[in-house]
Amino acid sequence: LVQPLASVRPWMVTQGNHEKESIPFIVDEFVSFNSRWKMPYEESGSNSNLYYSFEVAGVHAIMLGSYTDYDRYSDQYSWLKADLSKVDRERTPWLIVLFHVPWYNSNNAHQHEGDEMMAEMEPLLYASGVDIVFTGHVHAYERTKRVNNGKSDPCGPVHITIGDGGNREGLAR
């Protein structure tokens, strides 16, 4: 379905729950995703195709994996901390982060699924002054005011849930 657009425009993607595979005796739960979507993870210092960063048009974009280890002892957490420390806001004044499971969501669907990731990673994003967080998963559109630690905060990022595109399951409520 995406071939007409994806064949003429670059796509930078991250995995979601629909890409997670459960195949007996296969350790990598994202075999198909990693085979089809080769992202520039090595160029950003990451050792996994499931999280990486890139820069374009004044934006430093960070793609994180909601379905790979993210606690403070994980490779993803260490990579994120190192990547954030290298951001040059003079060259890339906008800092955005994208991942699948939203941390802030007022719909009944998927409540609290991102809480553990948020507890581990939100302090890093806040300390680095992330401007916008884009997520999916919840089949609806929603955005917050600037927020951090569950409260309105003028220094926190705006969270935008854009999980309604390409959805066959119906809108979340």
Disulfide bonds with the S-S distance in Angstrom:
none
